[in-house]
């Protein structure tokens, strides 16, 4: 396919070529024919398969989902105008005001790079998972095994595993309290983003498929999620009980979720063991700015 006909693929290759591994916090290993990122590196940063990225670049796939476009924009560190151009090439409406942001501010990107050896994840205001560190993946499971449009904490909480993914995490306060707090947080997000189509779709799907969600949603409570104690059922290390804190980034409304353990505790030793067995390097788009 010619460049004129394959504008999306051409743009993706050019943006990939202008980034070096150092730009995204990756070590430079082995001999490289070009200074830009390799396809497998970009795919890893964006949380997608190499095969799908190849299809996009070759023009065999031309209509990526909004989640994939947002992940590519973050991983490629596109400026706002470039991000909007990517969306248009993908036949998508560019993100606008009043929409739930999937953008991670540059200052937060630097913070994540500095804390890449900690179990952290970043979520959008509708609890769509945006990015995560390698230790997060090692702790709760690899999010890349879940389709990008299903990586959402609300879907994970209320829908059956056959419809959504399932993360092996339970709350010290009990499941019912978590469900009520999550629905209240989602209602607060709807108040902030009343015209967000993705949020409306999420609420409709959960109301349709979950009687528990529908019941809680009808109560009209609004609030925010806060500190909790979470127990992760790890397949190799057994139960790991950790503090879980949520930090909301003002203006962008993205949420940083962090698992921590007090120094000198058994839980800290479990995390240290997990860290020692986790391959170094980013497992998702922790450095992007889409």
N, C-alpha and C positions, 0 to 999 in steps of 0.2 A: 504494500500500500504506500502511495506517495505521501510525502510530508504534508502536502496541502490537504489531503483527505484524512490523514491521521494526525490531526492537530493535537489531540490529547496525548497520544503516545510520544510525539515529538517534544512536547512541553515537559512531560515527565522525565524523559531522558536528559534534556538540557538542564533541568533543575537538579537532577541526580548528579550530573557531571560536575556541577559547580561546588558541590559539598565534598569536603575531605573527611576522613574518619575522625580527625582531631576536632572538626567542627561540631560533631555530634557526641564527643566524649568517648570515642572508640580508639583503642590502640592500633597503630599501623603495623600489620604483620604480613610477612611474605612479600614477594615481588609483585608490584602492581603495574599493569600496563597503562593505567590512567590515574589521575589524581582523584577522580570522583569516587562516590560510593559505588560499591558493587550492588547488583540487584538483590542478592541475599541479605546484604546489610540493610538496605532500605526496607525490604519486606519485613525483616525482623523488627526494625524500629516502628513500622506502621502496624505491626500485629496482623499481617496477612501472609498468604502463601506466596512463595516465589513464582509458582506457576501462574497465579492470577496476575501478578505484576508483569510477567512476561507477556501475557495476553493483552494487558492494557497498553503496554509500550508498543506492541506489534499491531495494534488496532483490531485484534480479534475479539476484544471486549471494549465496549465504548460507553457503557452506562453504569458506572460503579454506583453503589448506594451512597447516601449522604454520609453514613458512618465511615465508609472507606475513603471518600473524598476528604473528610475532615482529618482522618488519620494520616493520609498522604501529605496534606497541607502542613500538619504539625511536623511530621518527620522531615520534610523538605525545607522547613523553616521559611515558609513563604510569608511575604509581607501581605497586608490585607488586600491590596489590589491584585496581587498574584493569586492569592487564595480565591478571590471572587472570579478571576479568569479561569482557574481550574474548575470551579463549580459550573461555570457556563459551558466549558468544553465537555463536561460530563453530563450536560443537559439537566442541570440542577439550578434552582434559584439560590443565589448567593445568600449567606447569612445576613440578616439585617437587624436593626434595632428591635427590641422586644422579643428576640429569639433566644432560646437557651444556648449559651456559648459552649463550644467545645475547644475554645482557644485557651492555651496555657500561657500566661504572661511570661515574658523573658526572665523576670526576677524569680518566678516560681520554677522555671526551667533550671536556673542556676542552683536553686535550693535542692531540687531533685537530683541533679548531678552530684552535688556534695553529699547527699544522703543515699546514694544508690545502693549502699550495702545494708540498708534498713528495709523492713517490710512496709512499704508505702504504696498507696494507689491514689489516683486522682479521678474524681467523678464530676460529671456535669450536674447542674441543679436538678435535673430529672433523674439523677442517679444512674446515668449511663456511664459505664467505665470508660475512661479516656486513655489512661496509661498506668503503668505499674513498674515496680522495680523487680529485679531477678529474685530477691528474697521473698517478696510478696507472692510471686508465682510458685516458689518452692514451698511456701507455707500453706497456701489455701488452694493450690492447683493452678494449672496453666490456663489462663483466659483465652489463649489462641485456639484451644480446643472447642470453644463456644463460638458460634457464628457472631460476627461483629454486631449485628442488629439485635442480638439477644443478650449482650453483655450489660445487663441492667440489674441493679440490686432489687428493684421493685418486682420485676419479673421473676427473679430468683427466689424471692420471698413468698410470693403468692401463687405462682403457677406451678403445675406439676412438672417434674423433671423431663417428661416427654415433650413439653412445650418450651421450657426454658432450661438453662443449665442449673447446676446445684453446687453451691459452695459449702464446704463442711464446717460451718461456723455456727455456734449457738451462744446465746446471751445469758449472762448471769441473772438478769432481770426476768427471764422467761420469754418465750416466743410471742405470747400475746401482747406483752408490753412493747416489744420491738415492732410488731406489726402496727400497733396503734400509733407509735411515735413516727414510723416511716410514712404512714398515710397522712398524718398531720403535717409532716415536713413537705410532702408532695403537694398538699393543698396550699401551703404557703408559697411554694414555687409557682403554682398556677396563678396565685394572686399577683406575683411579680411578672409572670410571662403569660398573660391571658390569651394571647393570640398565637402561641407556639403550637404548630400542627403536630409535632412529634409528641408533645406532652398530652395533647388531646387524644392521640392515637393510643398512647400508653394507658391512660386512664380508662378509655373505652375497652381496650383488650382485657385489662385486669377486672373491670366491672363485669364483663361478659363471662369470663372464665373462673372467677373466684367469688363465691358467696361471701367469704370473710372480708375481702377487700370491699365489695359492694356495701356490706353492712357498716364498715368503718367509714367509708367515704360519705355515706348518707348522714353520719353524725356531724359532719361539718367542722371538726376540730382542726386547728392550724397551729403549727409549732415547728421546732427544729430538733434534729437529733443531736445528742450530746455524748458525754463520756459514758463508757460502758466497760464491763469486763467480759471478754469473749473467750470461749474455749474452742480451739481448732482441733478437729479430729484428724491428726496427721497419720498417713498410712504407715510410716516408718518409726516415728518417734512417739506415737500415741497422743493422748490429749495434752495440749499446750494451752494454758490459761494465761491471757495477756491483757494488759490495759489497751483499750481502743479509744483513741481521741480523733475528733473531727475538727479540722480547721477550715473555715470558709474564707476564701480570698475575696476581699471587697472588690466591687465593680465587675469582676468577671463571674462571681458566684460559683466558681469551681470549688470543690471540697477535697482537701487532702485528708485521707484516712491513714492513720499511723498505728501500728501495733508496737508496743514496747513492753519490756520487763525490767523490774528493779534489779540493779547490779547485785551480784552475789547469790541470786535465787536460782532454784532449779530451772525455772522457766528461762532465765538468762542463759544458763548452760545449754538448754535445748536449742535456743536461737543461735548460740555460738556454734554448736555442732552443725546445725542446718546451714549456717553461713559458710562454714568450712567446706561443705560438700556441694555448694552452689557454684555453678560456673560463673566467673566474673563477666561483667559487661552488661549493657542494657538489654532487656528482653522485649522492650516495646518502645513507643515513641516518647521516651522521657525527655527528649531534648527538643521536640518540635514546637512550633509556634503557629499552628494552623488557626 
